[in-house]
Amino acid sequence: MLIAAFLATFAIPGLPQEQKFKAVSVKTPDALTISAQDWGNSNGPEILFIHGFSQSHLSWIKQVTNSEFHMVTYDLRGHGNSDKPLEPERYKYSKYWADEVQAVMDATELKRPVLVGWSYAGRVTADYLTVHGTAKLAGLNYVDANQKGIRPSRGRS
C-alpha cells in the first residue's frame, strides 16, 4: 500500500484512463465470431465505428472517450480478435460484409446508428448500403475513404 501511495504521487495528469467497454461476441449469418466492443451511454446517439484494412477496433480508441454517445467498435472478419477464415470466398461477397455489419448492430442493440467507416471500411459501408439500404441508419461518415474507388458489389452470394 505504501508503494502504491508513493507511485500515485508521481502520476502524470492528463494521461487517459483505462477505457471501459462491454465486450460483445457477435455471430454472423455465415457462422463467424466477430469481436465487438460497446462503449459509452447506451441511451445516447449511436455511432458504429468500422476500421480500415489491417487494423482493429483500436483505431478508434481516441474517439470512444466521449460518454455522451452510444459507440460500438468491432474487428472486421480476418482482423484483430475476430475469426480469420482461411477460405478466400469468406471475404469475396458483399453480402458477407453487409451481414456482418448488421449482425454487430443487432448484437449491440443499435437502432439507427451513424456508420463511420475509415479507409477500407468505405467499401464495407458501401456493401451494407447495397444489401440493406439506408432504413436502419441515421447517417454515414466516410473517413479518408475514396468513394470513387468503392465498388458497391464484390459479387453475389
Secondary structure by P-SEA (a helix, b strand, c coil): caaaaaaaaacccccccbbbbbbbbbbcccbbbbbbbbbcccccbbbbbbbccccccccccccccccccbbbbbbccccccccccccccccccaaaaaaaaaaaaaaacccccbbbbccaaaaaaaaaaaccccccccccccccccccccccccccc
